[in-house]
Amino acid sequence: MILELLSLSPTELLTLALAGLLAGILAGFLGIGGGTVLVPILVTLGYVSNQAVATSIFSVLITAISGSIQNWRMGFLRVKRVISIGFSAVITAILGSYIADLLPSSWLLFGFGCLLLLNIYLVKVRQDIIAKKQLDEQLNPGSTQPEKTINPYLAFMITGSLAGLLAGLFGVGGGVIIVPLQILLLGETIKVSIQTSLGVIIITAASACIGHAIQGNVLWGQGFMLGLGGLVGVQISTRFLPKLPDRIVTLAFRTLLGILSIYMFWRASL
């Protein structure tokens, strides 16, 4: 790791740290890992697709640990719920990492572009779900127990499996899936869903990182710099960004995803 860090130019070190900072801010505020931003940046810096995915998930792991520790200190982390959702992600994350290594680079980049477009839709779904949930909470302020729509164990398996597959295949934590599925399938509250999501990402990212490390795809020095920036970013977002209007942050995030998806499709066509 030290040798890899020493081989990087000051400009690249700064770029990686700033990218990690942005990913960390998104992680704490939206309950996502930040890989949707990190993978395109790493591809832009000249890294091949499987290295970008693997290095991204390593930095996501660092960021998720930092944010979850902060949530735990504030008494917001539900460890049993995190383990329940993350259990099934262990296998699918490793499976995803092996599939990613088998795919041609252009296919992986094209798939990532499709994931970004899907995320634009999922963020809108997430926003609608949150708005409905907030309205329900206002109309029924005395209701504190979430209404589970299906068997909770099945919901845990579905949520964790999808998140793990995304982590291994595309280097993302899977939070954009974890948050809305918790609200939809488990009837969970908004804040708890986001806080739990960040904890589950630790499991998905760790499993995917192990799978990629076995294949030698992880660039530890670059991932460390991204994670270092993420450490700062997630602390900022968990403390201060909730004061910002969710509508503005969501619009900015969806715009960013749209731009990045176009860029990834262009890279895949080269």
C-alpha angles and dihedrals in degrees: 000000000000092000091050091051092050091051092058122092120239089249092054092046090053092046092052093047092050091047089052090048091055092046091050092052090052091046096056097040101041101025094242131126099238097236091124087072100033100054095056090047092051091047089051090052089058104261118141117251100257091048090049091051094046095045091046093055091050091055090044088057091055092047094047092050091051094048094045092051088054091049090047092052089051090050096246102113116100102201097186092053091048092052092045093055096037097050095082091042093069094074098037093048092055090044090052092051091055093047090051091055091053097050122090113253093247091053092050093049091047090049090050090052089053089049090054091052090048089051090056088058093042092051088054090048089048091051092050092048092050092049091051091046092051091050091050091050091051092049093044106032093161094058109100101156116087117233111235112214098194138013104304094222091055089047090051091051095048094046096045096043094052093045092050093049091052091048095053097039102042107015095246126128094233095234093134086064098037097055100053094039091055090053094043102039102028101029089232124168120258100248094044090050092055094044092047091047092059090052093049089051088065089063097042093045094046092051093046091046091054091051093050093042091057088057092047096243100124117099098205099191095050091043090051092054091048090048092048090057089045091055089061095040096051091050090053094049098044090053108034116010097071085076090068120089109267091219093062095046092047093049092050092048094049091049090051091050091052093052092046093049091055090049093050092049088052092050091048090055094055 
